[in-house]
Amino acid sequence: MATIRKRGNSYQIRLSCGYDAKGNQVEPSMTWKPEDGMSERQIQKELNRQVVKFEEAYSKGQVASAAVKFETLAEEWLENHARLNLRHTSYARYLQLRPRIYPALGHLRIDKISARQIQTFITDLAVNGKNLRTGERLKRKSIQHHLIFISSVFRYAIRLDMLADNPCERVELPKEERAEKEIYTLAEVEQIFERLETDENSLLKVFVFLAVYSGFRRGELLGLEWRDVDWDNSVVSVRRTSNYSTHKGTYTDTTKTKKSQRSIQLPPIIMDMLADYKAAQDLERVNIGDKWEESGRIFTSWCGKPLTTTLPYKWFKKFCEKNGFRFCDLHSMRHFNASALINAGIDVVSVSHHLGHTAVATTSNIYCHLFQEAQARTSNAIANALDFKGKKAV
């Protein structure tokens, strides 16, 4: 027998199905929310249909109980979905979020968690959340990852017919002013290039030059292999990434998105630099003999293994400190590459494709101010070109 209880804008449908072997009452339930604009008659008609559908599904063993704790279902989602379908980088990130989420929500039943409880947790992260490693205030992106984790578990419950509503859809992330990205100026890049020409760390030199000219992400650069270089056409292709997690150490993964797999033609200065670097690496391989562990990577450790993801960062920071240069992180080289393209008048679609963004909107949002400045220069150029009166006065 089904009982129906209205809860705000939704309806809870609960079945009374007797008792289980342990004497516990079996009462599977679901929540149904009418679509906006439905009349009272339409609601009642659809509600009765949902009851019949729910009873039939339970009789066929297709209804999972919603009386399960959030932590239990989250662990099930991590094992049955996240581990199998997500990139390891994303999976590892979700594993690291559990120590904050489970104490707040893990003990609650999945069907009893409200949008208000989730909002309270998210707001608390924004106000009091600290980075467990540095102790610094949590960034908005990190808070967003927590909400995505929770929402993913609720979507999993809906897919299993345990719930009909995702309360995370009514939760708002705290607003945060976007900090202006630190980007090297052309003069600074010229100074860095000049010093790298004489620096003894040839790997760092090639890494930085390639980062500036290609705009590749750090993981994409570290994932490059010599077979990705088309010497005849001066093209380098991104096919994989190299990442690190505490669970797997350094590992090879797919690119961030399918559109991240791309090929870029590079100028002779970079191709010549790569050729010289390869010759030096080949010589090193011969010198150390059996100790060399072939990985095919362009950037390797002394014995041929894929380079650890943190080393380029540490080397470049030390390089900047030694030479008195402003340190903007290696990712700023990607931003410099994008800014150079935008300032040269390259359209947003081409810039987006070059950077390997999934959508043009991503590029527009990240580099909004640069496109606005370029647009302002375009407007001024048109105004100057059509300044007939000014030209006649001269």
C-alpha positions in Angstrom: 0.0 0.0 0.0 1.3 3.5 -0.9 1.1 6.6 1.2 1.7 10.1 -0.3 3.0 13.1 1.6 3.5 16.5 0.2 6.8 18.1 1.1 7.1 21.6 -0.2 7.0 21.5 -4.0 7.5 17.7 -4.2 5.7 14.6 -3.1 7.1 11.6 -1.1 5.7 8.2 -2.2 6.2 5.5 0.4 5.3 1.8 0.1 4.5 -0.4 3.0 5.9 -3.9 2.2 5.8 -5.8 5.4 8.9 -6.8 7.4 12.2 -8.3 6.5 13.9 -11.4 8.0 15.2 -9.3 10.9 11.8 -7.9 11.7 12.5 -4.5 10.3 9.7 -2.8 8.5 10.3 -2.5 4.7 9.2 1.0 3.5 10.9 1.9 0.2 10.3 5.5 -0.8 10.8 7.9 -3.6 10.3 11.6 -4.2 8.5 13.1 -7.2 8.5 16.8 -8.2 5.9 18.1 -10.6 7.1 20.1 -13.6 6.6 23.9 -13.5 3.2 25.0 -14.9 1.3 21.7 -14.2 -2.3 22.1 -13.1 -3.6 20.5 -10.0 -5.5 17.9 -12.1 -2.3 17.1 -14.1 -0.3 16.7 -10.9 -2.8 14.3 -9.4 -2.9 12.3 -12.6 0.8 12.1 -12.9 1.2 11.4 -9.2 -1.1 8.3 -9.5 1.0 7.2 -12.5 4.2 7.5 -10.5 2.7 5.5 -7.6 1.7 2.6 -10.0 5.1 2.8 -11.7 6.9 2.7 -8.3 4.9 -0.3 -7.1 5.6 -2.2 -10.3 9.2 -1.4 -10.1 9.4 -2.6 -6.5 7.6 -5.9 -7.3 10.2 -6.6 -10.0 13.0 -5.9 -7.7 14.1 -2.7 -9.5 13.8 -0.3 -6.5 16.8 0.3 -4.4 16.2 1.5 -0.8 17.0 5.2 -0.2 17.5 4.4 3.5 21.3 4.3 3.0 23.9 6.6 4.5 25.6 9.2 2.2 29.1 7.8 2.9 28.0 4.2 2.0 26.5 5.3 -1.3 29.4 7.6 -2.0 31.9 4.8 -1.6 29.7 2.7 -3.9 29.7 5.4 -6.5 33.5 5.8 -6.3 34.0 2.1 -6.8 31.3 1.4 -9.4 31.5 4.6 -11.5 34.3 7.0 -10.7 37.1 4.5 -10.6 36.0 3.0 -13.9 34.9 6.0 -15.9 36.8 9.1 -14.7 40.3 10.1 -15.4 42.6 9.0 -12.6 43.3 12.6 -11.8 39.7 13.3 -11.1 39.2 10.0 -9.2 42.2 10.8 -7.0 40.9 14.3 -6.3 37.6 12.9 -5.1 39.3 10.5 -2.8 41.1 13.5 -1.2 37.8 15.3 -0.6 36.3 12.6 1.6 37.9 13.7 4.9 35.8 17.0 4.7 32.6 15.7 3.2 32.0 12.5 5.2 32.1 14.1 8.7 29.5 16.7 7.6 27.2 14.5 5.5 28.4 10.9 5.6 26.3 9.8 8.5 23.0 11.1 7.0 20.5 9.1 5.0 20.7 10.0 1.3 16.9 10.7 1.2 17.0 13.0 4.3 19.8 15.4 3.1 18.3 18.8 2.2 19.6 21.5 0.0 19.9 23.7 3.2 22.3 21.2 4.8 24.5 21.0 1.7 24.4 24.8 1.4 25.5 25.1 5.1 28.5 22.8 4.4 29.5 24.7 1.2 29.2 28.1 3.0 31.3 26.8 5.9 34.0 25.7 3.5 34.1 29.2 2.0 34.3 30.9 5.4 36.4 28.4 7.5 37.8 25.9 5.0 41.6 25.5 5.1 43.9 23.8 2.7 45.0 20.6 4.6 48.6 20.9 3.2 49.3 24.7 3.3 46.7 25.9 5.8 45.6 28.7 3.4 42.0 29.6 2.7 40.3 27.2 0.3 39.9 28.5 -3.3 36.6 28.7 -5.0 37.6 26.0 -7.4 38.3 23.6 -4.6 34.9 24.3 -3.0 33.3 23.7 -6.3 35.0 20.3 -6.5 33.3 19.4 -3.1 29.9 20.3 -4.5 30.5 18.3 -7.7 31.4 15.3 -5.7 28.2 15.5 -3.6 26.1 16.2 -6.7 27.6 13.2 -8.5 26.6 10.9 -5.7 23.0 12.2 -5.8 22.9 11.8 -9.6 24.0 8.2 -9.1 21.1 7.7 -6.6 18.7 9.1 -9.1 20.0 6.8 -11.8 19.4 3.9 -9.5 15.8 5.0 -8.9 16.6 5.7 -5.2 15.7 9.4 -5.5 14.0 11.7 -8.0 15.6 15.0 -7.0 19.1 16.4 -6.6 19.2 19.0 -3.9 22.6 20.2 -5.1 20.9 21.9 -8.0 19.6 24.5 -5.5 22.9 25.1 -3.8 25.0 28.2 -4.7 28.7 28.5 -4.7 30.1 31.6 -2.9 30.9 34.5 -5.2 34.6 35.3 -5.6 36.3 38.0 -7.5 38.5 36.4 -10.1 42.1 37.3 -9.5 43.9 38.7 -12.5 46.2 36.1 -13.9 49.9 36.7 -13.6 51.4 36.8 -17.1 54.9 37.6 -18.0 55.5 40.6 -20.2 57.4 40.2 -23.5 60.4 41.9 -22.0 60.5 39.5 -19.1 60.2 36.5 -21.4 63.1 37.9 -23.5 65.2 38.1 -20.3 64.3 34.6 -19.3 65.2 33.3 -22.7 68.6 35.1 -22.7 69.5 33.6 -19.3 68.3 30.1 -20.2 70.6 30.1 -23.2 73.6 30.1 -20.8 72.0 28.0 -18.0 73.5 24.5 -17.5 70.1 22.9 -17.2 69.4 22.1 -20.8 66.2 20.2 -20.0 64.7 23.3 -18.3 65.7 25.5 -21.3 63.8 23.2 -23.8 60.9 22.8 -21.4 60.4 26.6 -21.0 60.9 27.5 -24.6 58.5 24.8 -25.7 55.9 25.8 -23.1 56.0 29.4 -24.3 55.9 28.6 -28.1 53.3 25.8 -27.8 51.0 26.8 -24.9 50.9 23.2 -23.8 49.8 22.3 -20.2 52.5 21.0 -17.9 51.1 17.4 -18.0 50.9 17.6 -21.8 54.6 18.7 -22.0 55.7 15.9 -19.7 53.6 13.3 -21.6 55.3 14.1 -25.0 57.2 11.3 -26.6 59.7 11.5 -29.5 57.2 9.7 -31.7 54.9 12.7 -31.3 57.4 14.9 -33.2 56.9 15.1 -37.0 60.4 16.4 -38.0 59.5 16.8 -41.7 56.6 19.1 -41.0 57.8 20.7 -37.8 54.7 19.5 -35.9 54.4 18.3 -32.3 51.2 16.5 -31.3 49.7 16.1 -27.8 48.4 12.5 -27.3 48.7 11.9 -23.6 49.5 13.5 -20.3 51.9 12.6 -17.4 50.5 13.1 -13.9 51.2 12.2 -10.3 49.0 11.0 -7.4 49.9 9.6 -4.0 48.2 6.3 -4.9 49.9 5.7 -8.3 53.0 7.9 -8.3 53.9 9.2 -11.7 51.6 7.7 -14.3 50.4 8.2 -17.9 46.9 9.3 -18.5 44.6 10.4 -21.4 44.4 14.1 -22.2 42.1 16.4 -20.2 39.5 16.3 -23.0 39.4 14.9 -26.5 39.9 18.4 -27.9 43.1 18.6 -25.9 44.6 16.1 -28.4 45.9 18.5 -31.0 48.9 19.1 -33.3 50.8 22.4 -33.4 53.4 23.5 -36.0 56.4 25.1 -34.3 59.1 27.4 -35.7 62.7 26.3 -36.7 64.2 27.7 -33.4 62.2 25.1 -31.4 62.7 22.2 -33.8 66.4 22.9 -33.8 66.4 23.0 -30.0 64.6 19.7 -29.8 67.0 18.1 -32.3 70.0 19.2 -30.2 68.3 18.0 -27.1 67.5 14.6 -28.6 71.1 14.2 -29.7 72.3 14.9 -26.2 69.7 12.4 -24.7 70.8 9.7 -27.2 74.4 10.2 -26.1 73.4 10.0 -22.5 71.5 6.7 -23.2 74.7 5.2 -24.7 76.9 6.4 -21.8 74.8 4.8 -19.0 74.1 1.6 -20.9 71.9 -0.9 -19.1 70.9 1.6 -16.5 68.8 3.5 -19.0 65.1 2.7 -18.8 63.4 3.5 -22.1 60.2 5.4 -21.8 60.2 7.2 -25.1 59.5 10.5 -23.3 61.1 13.7 -24.4 61.5 14.9 -20.8 63.1 12.2 -18.6 65.2 11.7 -15.5 68.9 10.8 -15.8 68.0 7.2 -16.4 65.2 7.6 -18.9 62.2 7.4 -16.6 59.4 9.9 -17.1 60.2 13.1 -15.3 58.5 13.8 -12.0 55.8 16.4 -12.4 57.1 18.7 -9.7 60.7 19.0 -10.9 60.2 21.6 -13.8 58.3 23.8 -11.3 61.1 23.5 -8.7 63.8 24.1 -11.2 62.2 27.1 -12.8 61.4 28.7 -9.3 65.1 28.2 -8.3 66.2 29.7 -11.7 64.0 32.8 -11.2 65.3 33.3 -7.6 68.9 32.9 -8.7 68.6 35.5 -11.5 66.3 37.9 -9.7 63.3 37.3 -12.0 59.7 37.6 -11.1 58.3 34.1 -10.5 54.8 33.5 -12.1 54.7 29.7 -12.1 55.2 27.6 -15.3 51.5 27.7 -16.1 51.9 31.4 -16.8 53.8 30.5 -19.9 50.6 29.1 -21.3 48.8 32.3 -20.4 51.6 34.3 -22.1 51.2 32.1 -25.2 47.4 32.9 -25.2 47.9 36.6 -24.6 50.4 36.8 -27.5 47.9 35.2 -29.9 45.1 37.5 -28.7 47.2 40.6 -29.0 48.2 39.5 -32.6 44.5 39.6 -33.5 43.9 35.8 -33.7 40.2 35.0 -33.3 38.8 33.3 -30.2 37.9 30.1 -32.0 41.5 29.6 -33.3 42.9 30.5 -29.8 40.6 28.0 -28.2 41.6 25.2 -30.6 45.3 26.1 -30.1 45.0 25.8 -26.3 42.9 22.6 -26.5 39.9 24.0 -24.7 36.6 22.0 -24.9 34.5 25.0 -25.6 35.2 28.5 -27.0 33.3 29.9 -24.0 36.1 28.5 -21.7 38.7 30.6 -23.6 36.4 33.7 -23.6 35.9 33.4 -19.8 39.6 32.9 -18.9 40.9 35.6 -21.2 37.9 37.9 -21.2 39.9 41.1 -20.3 42.5 40.4 -23.0 39.8 40.0 -25.7 38.2 43.2 -24.4 41.5 45.1 -24.7 42.0 43.7 -28.2 38.5 44.7 -29.2 39.1 48.2 -27.9 42.2 48.5 -30.0 40.2 47.3 -33.0 37.5 50.0 -32.4 40.2 52.7 -32.1 41.8 51.5 -35.4 38.4 51.7 -37.2 37.7 55.1 -35.7 41.2 56.4 -36.9 40.7 54.9 -40.3 37.4 56.7 -40.8 38.5 60.0 -39.3 37.8 61.9 -42.6 37.4 65.3 -40.9 40.6 64.9 -39.0 42.5 64.0 -42.2 41.1 66.9 -44.1 42.0 69.3 -41.3 45.6 68.2 -41.6 
